[in-house]
Amino acid sequence: AFWQGEAALALARAGADVVVHYGQSRQDAESAVAEIAALGRRGFAISADLAVPGQAETLIEASLTQAGRLDVLVNNVGNYPLGDPLGLPPDQFRATLETNLTAPYALIRAALPALVASGVGQVINLGYAGVEHMIANTRAMAYQISKAGLLVLTRSLAQALGPQGVRVNMVSPGHIDNSVDLPADIESHVPLARPAQVDDIAGALLFLLSPAGAYITGANIEVAGGYRLSLADTLE
């Protein structure tokens, strides 16, 4: 919820009206909407459980009803269960894939007519640093599988939707300063010797939305300070 709210504010500061989706964090979403309004932009808080079939389509419909148009879809939702690779019951494993991979697919599919109509439609999916390495991650296997699939979806749809004027990209953060598993010795993991701040990630989003990023599609931009650049890093 923290990152979602800060990303929404960054978009509002850049001049966008913003729909803030939330699952259970209603208070955080409404707080973000109030701050968006204070910036002179329109904000809308809309609830949906994206693990439930049909909710993605309902979310897009409600967003269009309230906002009137849709130029950019940011898929940031992501369950992050940690533990033994076989520690998740099958229903929780399935729910992770539903939320992290199937829901973005459904959201893009439902949003496509509006994105095409906008003339500047773009989808930005959130991945993670190292997603392209395909190295085993036993602590967060379900999450890794879902995000690797999201990268395939990103590049496949970038190719398929480009002729319709819709761009699809991925932004992949490394350790963020509010990460649940932030290492205490961050300087030994990250060449730039600090975790990312929300503004670092928001800056990549705004770059893709700016004229400078207008010819970029199918890209995965890692905002990770050099984290996981080497094989040794990926094996830790």
Secondary structure, DSSP 4 states (H G I P E B T S, - for coil): -HHHHHHHHHHHHTT--EEEEESS-HHHHHHHHHHHHHTTS-EEEEE--TTSTTHHHHHHHHHHHHHS--SEEEE-------S-TT-S-HHHHHHHHIIIIIHHHHHHHHHHHHHHHHSS-EEEEE--TTTTT----TTSHHHHHHHHHHHHHHHHHHHHHGGGT-EEEEEEE--BTT-TT--TTGGGT-TTSS-B-HHHHHHHHHHHHSGGGTT--S-EEEESTTTT-SHHHHT-
